[in-house]
Amino acid sequence: MRKSIEKLGDNALYYVEHAGLMGIFLFSCLGKMFTPPYRLYPVVKQIHFIGARSIFIIVVAGGFTGMVLGLQGYYTLQRFGSLDLLGSAVALSLLRELGPVLTALMVIGRAGSAICAEIGIMRSSEQIDALECMAIHPYKYLMVPKFIAGIISLPLLTSIFNVVGILGGYLAAVVLFGVNEGTYFQGMYESVVWDDVEMGIIKSFVFGLIIVWISAAKGYFLHLDRSGAYGAEGVSRITTNAVVLSSVAILGGDYLISAILL
């Protein structure tokens, strides 16, 4: 009984300490964004890595998501004679929820895991310690370009996802099932307002910050992982943890933002 209580207390202390470290890490990186010198090339490089190289998977995921929405919406709304609402159903589902969330999950799998592995390998091979020895702040040099790129890239990728998703819904509803083209876009035009677009934009900004924050912090604090694993095993473990934690944080953040904005 005593050992169980000690283990419970030890776990609680570890997670509280780790949460505090990650919070300090986040605010330190955000503070370093406004500290000179300002370097453009690393930011552009990270935007290319996080944003441009994710376009293909975003287009594919967005197209199939829109087609599924068009397919399911057609069979559901047909029962109630409300096919004129199909366009608005596809657009609102994408703009408010599915677009930001699925884009973030795709970016986590493609870029977030790579960011965590990169920082974790640098920590494991003592490259971060070498930067500190040369008086180069690792937050400013390594983290800030990734944070800026994540905040910029996610809204753009989400916009691409939404546009392709709406076209995918058009393909399924209008081309395959013969829904009137004017009805599809008119319902969308009448129901979608700026608040719906704004909600998706706000979510994408927050999700971009969350992805880079958790992925970079997990790699940076590799040496504090309680498993004690270092090297390849440690990097693989914390990369898996970063992907899982980021995904859960995205879903939880989606609910919180929706609850606040609604």
C-alpha positions, 0 to 999 in steps of 0.5 A: 500500500505504501509503495503504491502511494509513493508511486502515485505521488512520484508520478504526480510530481513528475507530470507536474514538473514536466508540464511546468517545464513545457510551459516555461519552454513555450513562453520562452520561445514566444518571447524569443520571437521578438528578440533580435536578431531576426533571420528570414532564411530559417523561417522560410526554410521551415515554412517549406518543410512544414507547409509546402512539403505537406501540400500533397497529403493535404490535397489528397486528404481534403479531396477524399474528406469532401467526397465522403461528406458529399456521399454521406450527406446526399444519402442522409439529406435525401431521406428528408428531402433537404438536398438543397442543404448539402452544400452548406453541410459540406462547407460548414463541416469543413470550415468549422471542424474537419478542415482545421482538425484533419489538417493538424493531424496530417501535419503532426504525422508528417512534420511534427514527428520529424521536428521531434526526432530532429530535436531529439537527435540533436539533444542525444548527440549533444549538438544542443549542448554545443550550441550553448557552449558557443553562446548560441541560444537554442530557443532562438536558433532552433525553435523560433523559426519552427514556431513562426513557420507552424503558425503561418503554415497551418492556416494556409494548409487548412485553407487548401484543405477546405477548398479541395474538400468543397470541390470533393463534395461537389464531385461526389454530389453534383457529378456523381449523384446529379445534385443541381450545381446551383443548389449546391453552391447557393446553399453554401452561399446563404449559410456560411458567414464570416464567423464560420471562417473565423473559427477555422482560422483561429483553430488553425493558428492555435493548432500550429502553435500546439504542434510545434510546441509539443513536438519541439519540447518533447525532443528538447527534454529528451534527457529528462524522459523518465524511461531513461532511454537515450539514443535511438531508443529514446528518440523513437519513444519520445517521437511516439509520445509527441505524436500521441500527445499532440493529437490528443491536444488538438482534439481537446483544443478543438472542443475548447475553442468551439465551446468558447467561440460558440 
